[in-house]
């Protein structure tokens, strides 16, 4: 590791047992232009040069106000200069729809999930066993999910009913604790950054001069994740993946990995991914 806390060589060593499971697959990297997905793409691109990993990058330009033509061109220009084309997907929906709902972040997530299913379903439905989906969640996301469950479900005395919205949310966030899940249809889900702290990701971006989306989201105040990140930064906090996972497994009783690997594709991609 270098002074940022993360480096490509260190990351490669830490993930060495996973690469053989995505080698030979068509790896779809989901890129948002944010810091997490930018570092993940940087690592995957460097790894691909060493081991001829096959991958392509998909980006959803939503909400509209963040992904202006200028922003998209700036990001695309940087990555194309590194030999990495970005496949931008358009949306029929508009920001107006988000402003009309109680929680625009949830609405945005549903719209993005719909595009994900369409992208995979139209192009790769017959080659699922050759597919790996790469999504960027960080260790700070996992800590946030842990706090969300403790405060919202345990300390509040809220009873989670099986099949209810809180139960669905718990299942959705719990499966993100696993770096890699191999699904029954043959496709693989890989989260390359879940052992990385957000502050280290930010330093890596700065030191390597990787451009990220600069237009702030109009709806960022609706995301507890952003509030928690500001707290972690102010307090100078960093976390250890093994400790976080051990606590979640023993104290929160997150479901085992087998609970997710057997879920049907349509349900998993529509509700959990």
C-alpha positions as CSV (number, residue, x, y, z in Angstrom):
1,X,0.0,0.0,0.0
2,X,1.1,3.6,-0.6
3,X,0.4,6.6,1.5
4,X,-3.2,6.9,0.3
5,X,-4.0,3.5,1.9
6,X,-4.9,1.9,-1.4
7,X,-2.8,1.1,-4.5
8,X,-3.3,-1.0,-7.5
9,X,-0.6,-3.6,-6.5
10,X,-2.1,-3.9,-3.0
11,X,-5.7,-4.2,-4.4
12,X,-4.6,-6.8,-6.9
13,X,-3.0,-8.9,-4.1
14,X,-6.0,-8.5,-1.9
15,X,-8.4,-9.7,-4.7
16,X,-6.1,-12.4,-6.1
17,X,-8.5,-15.2,-5.2
18,X,-11.3,-13.6,-7.1
19,X,-9.8,-12.9,-10.5
20,X,-9.8,-16.5,-11.6
21,X,-13.6,-16.4,-11.2
22,X,-14.1,-13.5,-13.6
23,X,-11.3,-14.3,-16.1
24,X,-12.7,-15.5,-19.4
25,X,-16.0,-13.7,-18.7
26,X,-17.5,-10.6,-20.3
27,X,-17.1,-8.1,-17.5
28,X,-19.6,-5.2,-17.5
29,X,-18.3,-2.3,-15.4
30,X,-21.1,0.0,-14.3
31,X,-19.7,3.6,-14.2
32,X,-21.4,6.6,-12.7
33,X,-18.6,9.1,-13.0
34,X,-18.2,9.3,-9.2
35,X,-15.1,8.6,-7.2
36,X,-15.9,4.9,-6.4
37,X,-16.7,3.8,-9.9
38,X,-13.8,5.8,-11.3
39,X,-11.2,4.0,-9.0
40,X,-12.9,0.7,-9.8
41,X,-12.6,1.3,-13.5
42,X,-8.9,2.4,-13.1
43,X,-8.1,-0.8,-11.3
44,X,-10.0,-3.0,-13.7
45,X,-8.4,-1.3,-16.7
46,X,-4.9,-1.8,-15.3
47,X,-5.6,-5.4,-14.4
48,X,-7.0,-6.1,-17.9
49,X,-3.7,-5.0,-19.5
50,X,-1.8,-7.5,-17.4
51,X,-4.1,-10.4,-17.7
52,X,-6.2,-9.6,-20.9
53,X,-9.4,-9.3,-19.0
54,X,-12.4,-8.6,-21.3
55,X,-14.6,-5.7,-20.1
56,X,-16.8,-3.0,-21.3
57,X,-18.1,0.1,-19.5
58,X,-21.8,1.1,-19.2
59,X,-22.9,4.5,-17.8
60,X,-26.5,5.7,-17.2
61,X,-26.8,9.5,-17.7
62,X,-29.4,10.1,-14.9
63,X,-30.5,12.3,-13.3
64,X,-30.3,14.6,-16.3
65,X,-28.9,17.7,-14.5
66,X,-25.7,15.9,-13.4
67,X,-24.8,14.5,-16.8
68,X,-24.7,17.5,-19.1
69,X,-23.2,17.1,-22.6
70,X,-20.1,18.9,-21.4
71,X,-19.6,16.6,-18.4
72,X,-20.1,13.5,-20.4
73,X,-17.6,14.7,-23.1
74,X,-15.0,15.5,-20.4
75,X,-15.2,12.1,-18.8
76,X,-15.4,10.2,-22.0
77,X,-12.4,12.1,-23.4
78,X,-10.3,11.1,-20.4
79,X,-11.2,7.4,-20.5
80,X,-11.1,7.1,-24.3
81,X,-7.6,8.5,-24.1
82,X,-6.8,5.5,-22.0
83,X,-8.3,3.2,-24.6
84,X,-11.6,2.7,-22.7
85,X,-14.8,3.7,-24.4
86,X,-17.8,4.6,-22.3
87,X,-21.2,3.3,-23.4
88,X,-23.7,6.0,-22.3
89,X,-27.3,5.0,-21.9
90,X,-30.2,7.4,-22.3
91,X,-33.3,7.5,-20.2
92,X,-36.9,8.2,-21.2
93,X,-37.6,9.6,-17.7
94,X,-36.7,13.1,-16.6
95,X,-35.7,14.9,-13.4
96,X,-39.2,16.3,-13.2
97,X,-40.5,12.9,-12.2
98,X,-38.0,12.7,-9.3
99,X,-39.0,16.1,-8.0
100,X,-42.6,14.9,-7.7
101,X,-42.0,12.0,-5.4
102,X,-41.3,12.0,-1.6
103,X,-37.8,10.4,-1.9
104,X,-36.2,11.1,-5.3
105,X,-33.2,8.9,-4.5
106,X,-35.4,5.8,-4.3
107,X,-37.1,6.8,-7.6
108,X,-33.8,7.3,-9.2
109,X,-32.6,3.9,-8.1
110,X,-35.7,2.2,-9.5
111,X,-35.2,3.9,-12.9
112,X,-31.5,2.8,-13.0
113,X,-32.4,-0.8,-12.1
114,X,-34.9,-0.9,-14.9
115,X,-32.2,0.2,-17.4
116,X,-29.8,-2.4,-15.9
117,X,-32.3,-5.2,-16.6
118,X,-32.9,-4.0,-20.1
119,X,-29.2,-3.7,-20.9
120,X,-28.5,-7.2,-19.7
121,X,-31.7,-8.8,-20.9
122,X,-31.3,-7.5,-24.5
123,X,-27.7,-8.1,-25.0
124,X,-26.6,-10.9,-22.7
125,X,-29.6,-13.0,-21.8
126,X,-28.4,-16.1,-23.6
127,X,-24.8,-15.8,-22.3
128,X,-25.3,-15.4,-18.6
129,X,-22.7,-18.0,-17.7
130,X,-20.1,-15.8,-19.5
131,X,-21.1,-12.6,-17.7
132,X,-19.7,-10.7,-14.7
133,X,-21.3,-7.5,-13.3
134,X,-18.9,-5.1,-11.6
135,X,-20.5,-2.6,-9.3
136,X,-18.7,0.0,-7.0
137,X,-19.7,-0.1,-3.4
138,X,-17.1,0.9,-0.8
139,X,-16.4,-0.1,2.8
140,X,-18.1,3.2,3.9
141,X,-21.2,2.0,2.2
142,X,-21.2,-1.2,4.3
143,X,-20.7,0.8,7.5
144,X,-23.6,2.9,6.5
145,X,-25.8,-0.1,5.9
146,X,-24.8,-1.4,9.3
147,X,-25.8,1.9,11.0
148,X,-29.0,2.1,9.0
149,X,-30.1,-1.3,10.3
150,X,-29.0,-0.6,13.9
151,X,-30.7,2.8,14.2
152,X,-33.7,2.2,11.9
153,X,-34.6,-1.4,12.8
154,X,-33.1,-2.3,16.1
155,X,-32.8,0.8,18.3
156,X,-36.1,2.2,17.0
157,X,-37.9,-1.1,18.0
158,X,-39.2,-1.3,14.4
159,X,-40.3,-4.9,13.8
160,X,-39.1,-6.2,10.5
161,X,-41.8,-8.4,8.9
162,X,-40.8,-10.9,6.3
163,X,-41.7,-9.6,2.9
164,X,-42.2,-6.0,4.1
165,X,-40.3,-3.0,2.8
166,X,-37.8,-3.0,5.7
167,X,-37.1,-6.6,5.3
168,X,-36.5,-6.1,1.6
169,X,-34.2,-3.3,2.3
170,X,-32.2,-5.4,4.8
171,X,-31.8,-8.2,2.2
172,X,-30.8,-5.7,-0.5
173,X,-28.0,-4.1,1.6
174,X,-26.8,-7.3,3.3
175,X,-25.8,-9.0,0.1
176,X,-23.5,-6.1,-0.7
177,X,-21.1,-7.3,2.1
178,X,-19.9,-10.1,-0.2
179,X,-17.1,-9.1,-2.6
180,X,-18.2,-11.8,-5.1
181,X,-21.4,-13.8,-5.6
182,X,-21.7,-16.5,-8.3
183,X,-25.4,-16.8,-9.2
184,X,-27.2,-20.0,-10.1
185,X,-27.7,-18.9,-13.8
186,X,-23.9,-18.7,-14.1
187,X,-23.3,-15.0,-14.0
188,X,-21.1,-13.4,-11.3
189,X,-21.5,-10.2,-9.3
190,X,-18.2,-8.5,-8.3
191,X,-17.7,-5.5,-5.9
192,X,-14.0,-4.6,-6.2
193,X,-13.9,-1.7,-3.7
194,X,-15.9,-3.0,-0.6
195,X,-12.7,-3.3,1.4
196,X,-11.7,0.4,0.6
197,X,-12.4,3.4,2.8
198,X,-13.9,6.4,1.1
199,X,-11.2,8.8,2.3
200,X,-8.5,6.5,0.6
201,X,-10.6,6.4,-2.6
202,X,-10.7,10.3,-2.6
203,X,-6.9,10.5,-2.1
204,X,-6.3,8.0,-4.9
205,X,-8.5,10.1,-7.2
206,X,-6.6,13.3,-6.3
207,X,-3.1,11.8,-6.5
208,X,-3.8,10.1,-9.9
209,X,-5.6,13.1,-11.3
210,X,-8.6,11.0,-12.4
211,X,-11.6,13.3,-13.4
212,X,-14.9,12.7,-11.8
213,X,-18.4,14.1,-12.2
214,X,-18.3,17.7,-11.0
215,X,-22.0,18.7,-11.0
216,X,-23.5,18.1,-7.6
217,X,-26.7,16.1,-7.4
218,X,-29.8,18.2,-6.6
219,X,-31.1,15.4,-4.4
220,X,-28.0,14.4,-2.4
221,X,-29.5,15.6,0.8
222,X,-32.0,12.7,0.6
223,X,-29.1,10.1,0.9
224,X,-28.0,9.2,4.5
225,X,-24.8,7.9,2.9
226,X,-23.7,11.4,2.1
227,X,-24.4,12.6,5.6
228,X,-22.5,9.7,7.1
229,X,-19.5,10.2,4.8
230,X,-19.2,13.8,6.0
231,X,-19.2,12.5,9.6
232,X,-16.5,9.9,8.9
233,X,-14.3,12.5,7.3
234,X,-14.7,15.0,10.1
235,X,-13.9,12.4,12.7
236,X,-11.0,11.0,10.6
237,X,-12.5,7.5,10.8
238,X,-11.4,4.5,8.8
239,X,-12.7,1.0,9.1
240,X,-11.6,-2.6,8.6
241,X,-13.6,-4.8,6.3
242,X,-13.1,-8.0,8.3
243,X,-14.2,-6.3,11.5
244,X,-17.3,-4.8,9.8
245,X,-18.2,-8.1,8.2
246,X,-17.7,-10.1,11.4
247,X,-20.0,-7.7,13.3
248,X,-22.7,-7.8,10.6
249,X,-22.6,-11.5,10.4
250,X,-22.7,-12.2,14.1
251,X,-24.7,-9.3,15.5
252,X,-27.0,-8.3,12.6
253,X,-27.3,-11.9,11.3
254,X,-27.0,-11.0,7.6
255,X,-28.0,-13.9,5.4
256,X,-25.3,-16.2,4.1
257,X,-24.1,-15.9,0.6
258,X,-26.1,-19.0,-0.5
259,X,-29.3,-17.1,0.3
260,X,-28.5,-14.8,-2.7
261,X,-26.8,-17.0,-5.2
262,X,-30.0,-19.0,-5.7
263,X,-32.2,-16.0,-6.4
264,X,-33.7,-15.9,-9.9
265,X,-32.1,-13.3,-12.3
266,X,-35.1,-11.1,-12.8
267,X,-35.8,-10.9,-9.0
268,X,-32.1,-10.3,-8.1
269,X,-31.5,-7.6,-10.8
270,X,-34.8,-6.0,-10.1
271,X,-34.8,-5.9,-6.3
272,X,-31.3,-6.5,-4.9
273,X,-28.5,-5.5,-7.3
